[in-house]
Amino acid sequence: LEFLHLTTAAHWDGIDQQITAWLTQESAGPALLCLDAPLGWPRPLGEALAGHQAGQGLPLAADRLFSRITDLDIARRLGKRPMEVGANTIARVALAAVNLLDRLRAGTGRHIPLAWAPGPLDETAAIEVYPAAALACRGLLRPGYKKTAADRAAMLAALEPQLPLAPQWQDACRRSEHLLDACLCCLAGSDFLQGLAPAPPPELWPVVRQEGWIWARDLPA
């Protein structure tokens, strides 16, 4: 894992332009886009709301109505529960993420499917990742790991040598929690490309293909 460039953008235009430029340069091969955002919604929520009328009850457990199978899986495996895309403001982030993928498809002419098989890629694809899970699966998740520059510096030290950052990138991550999270997303992507993140069991594929899946390693044995 090697970091060549770290940046943030204040507007979507800048994000679209930068990623499109990276994906369309002559030397660009297959790329893995690692998004810290839900890429789907709970299937039971969609099914329940399709015919719902105001004032009617919804005879479903809140956990399954608002959380996806992958959210419950991450909580079970790693002890960290992601925000509920069906109940929290993270839904706005999810909408922005899937719309970003559509704009990148249009801007690059690439299909950019979601990747479902851990390992090397044959084409540019995207996966859903979760920075807290990338830490939890390494036994490094601590409350407030990115609140202050000192917290971020301590986390970077704990991640060495798994997160090999040049001094200028370490300084940048100490200044910005967003850049630190971006690096953790890349770390999760590296796990995926090495085949270290478990795929859903076969019986869950029909639901997971609709809801999405957070790719994260298991806890150390």
Buried (B, 14 or more C-beta within 10 A) or exposed (E): BEBEEBEEEEEEEEBBEBBBEBBEEEEEEEBBBBBBBBBBBBBBBEEBEEEEEEEEEEEBEEEBBBBBBBBBBBBEBBEBBBBBBBBBEBBEBBBEBBEBBEBBBEBBEBEBEBBBEBEEBEEBBBBBBBBBBBBBBBEBBEEEBBEEBEBBBBBBEBBEEEBEBEEEBBBBBBEBBEBBBBBBBBBBBBBBBEEBBBBBEEEBEEBBBBBBBBBBBEEEE
